[in-house]
Amino acid sequence: MHSRIDIIFTLIILANLLLLSSSRLGTCINVAAIQGLLLAVLTLATRTDEPLIQTSILILSTIVLKSIVFPQLLQRAIRDSETRREMRPYVGYAQSIVVGMVVLALSLWLGSKLPLPNPTISPLALPVALFTILVGLFLIVSRRKAVSQVLGYLVMENGIYVFGVTMVHESTLFVELGVLLDVFVGVFIMGIMIFHISREFDHLDVDRLSTLKD
Amino acid sequence: MILVLLLMPILAGMVAFFIKSDKIRRGLLLTTAFLHLGLTTTFWSHRPGPLFDNWLSLDAPGLLFLSITSFLFGVAAVYGVGYLIREESTPGAHSDEGSFFPNTAESVFTGCLLIFLATMTLVPMSQHLGLLWVAIESTTLASAPLIYFHRHHQSLEATWKYLLICSVGIALALLGNFCIAVAASHNADQPTTSLLLSSLVTQAKHLEIPWLKAGFLCLLVGYGTKMGLAPLHTWLPDAHSESPSVVSALLSGALLNCAFLAILRAQQICLAAGLADFGRNLLIGFGLISMVCAAVFILEQADYKRMLAYSSVEHMGILSLGVGLGGGAVFGSMFHAINHSASKAMLFLVAGNLLTVFKSKSVNDVRGALRVVPVSAALWVVGLFAITGFPPFGTFLSEFIILKGALAEGRYGVAVIYLATLAVIFAGMSSIMLKMAQSNTAPVLGSAHGVQRESFWSIAPPAVLGMVVLLLGVHLPTAIDQVLHEAAMTVGGSS
């Protein structure tokens, strides 16, 4: 049981490292889509004690949103604005990987500190969730393109999802769907904003959005 | 009844997207706003019962913040209609861009405004932490298009920062929710599975402490971002200064309170679990940092809407400080929420009037306002005294109660910093705002201005708000007093 779930966790960690090391935005978006798919599999593997309909609705909406709709939206954004690569990130790719390793170690250490709610959960669950959240945050602050920031936000949401689906049992479908809906609308509006940014500025470099300051 | 209050603005908002006639749409906005206000007022005599297994219910803090929101929206709707009429004849007249740019379609603006009202109605009613999260995130989403009403570079930049920073912050709050759920599931013999506030509070003794602490921290940082507590406030001055003034008034007066309420809910659980000091010290810390940070940026501020935005950071700091101090200060904090909302909304609306005439947000471009727009400028000066806590305004009373609370708790250091920052901010704001109203040098821009005719739509709403702050300072009605005490009791206030 654990070994199967641990394979999923390992794949999620690998996806995170890929996200940190790749400069091609298209690849990054695909990796995030695969990560979304992994989340769906994770839901299937952990939520065995709940009504089937509830689980399947959740899994279905996760797959549709995280691995089809969001990637499509972002792919379209980079196509329209003709941004293929993250050119000069604030933190280089080699350094990003090093940061990723440090963050992974930190998450493993932190995960061992907090008491798990029940022993049946894989000990990897908490570290993986924390690692994914921190990688998402790191992507937001270390990348220049608006698309990369949205991607970072999505990865962070994925991390929180891992946390929720593994640690919190008996949560309410209604709230989970509400969360997904909010994230969806959020990404949708961010997509519209990216469209406006590329039209107004002819680029997607967020660091040049800097006229407002004290 | 709660459901009606919630569904009405949603429906009206959706309909507004499709109405072609400007007149009908504006009528719809006003009607919905006043129906909402009327319905909310009836809740004061007859509190509506809970709905959906207690997921939606209106307790004292909820009623307080719902009423603030509803009242501000009513006033803002009146101002907004006047604003939309002016924008129609001279698009972009409210900005210092100096060039023509399109506005977002009015139907989209009105629709988003109404849906924004609906989401802000849901926040104070939510008794379930998950639902509360969904509601707060949707306030961000509904208000983002409002900030981008004037389609130019600065507002785009402000909207992007607002959307991204707040979404990330609120994502942390979601993590906080999960942490609290984990804390609750530890209790082996009676696992609390739901994130209902009432059940969390009654079961609080059984919550796992480390997880609860982690959860509270995440919630505080997450919702604190949305509330504009320093150092998480970076989006706030941009968003509040770039959005149309009527939206700024709602963002500052109503939306920040919603996030504050969410933090109060978290503190409520902390108190019940016996972690009162943990939560209080954090709230005091964030409160003081916000006040000091605001004071630094208000001094010598060159943009008067940014100055107002920083003043919001200051007042959010005061609110958080008051709750952190506990005892009598909590009552002061609740009272201050009303006063701040009314006076800050008043100032933003007047700032909108000044912006229309002087076409600049720069302090240096606005001179001799008293001669050009006498009524607005007079309101501007009144607003200055209201926001800086001069007697006899309500703000003086509430700030004084918080000071008294600090001294009663023996926190003399806190009291000193509190008074010092209030003094600095008073000096900073009055030197900026009085210069704008009085100075005799001819206005740099548009020196041809004679005395301008000021329309009823732009004068009456801020005047009403100013009157409310004044009246609250002179006499606090017993009904309000009771609800304030009841609200203060839920977050550890003494009666």
Interface residues (C-beta under 8 A of the other chain):
Chain A: L114 P115 P117 N118 I133 L137 I140 A146 Q149 V150 Y153 M156 E157 I160 F163 G164 M167 V168 H169 E170 S171 T172 V175 G178 V179 L181 D182 V185 G186 I189 M190 M193 H196 I197 E200 F201 V206 L209 S210 T211 L212 D214
Chain B: H128 G130 L131 W133 V134 E137 S138 T140 L141 A144 P145 Y148 R151 H152 H153 Q154 L156 E157 A158 T159 W160 K161 L163 L164 S167 V168 A171 L174 L175 F178 A181 V182 S185 H186 T193 S194 L195 E208 P210 W211 A214 P237 D238 S241 E242 F297 Q301 R306
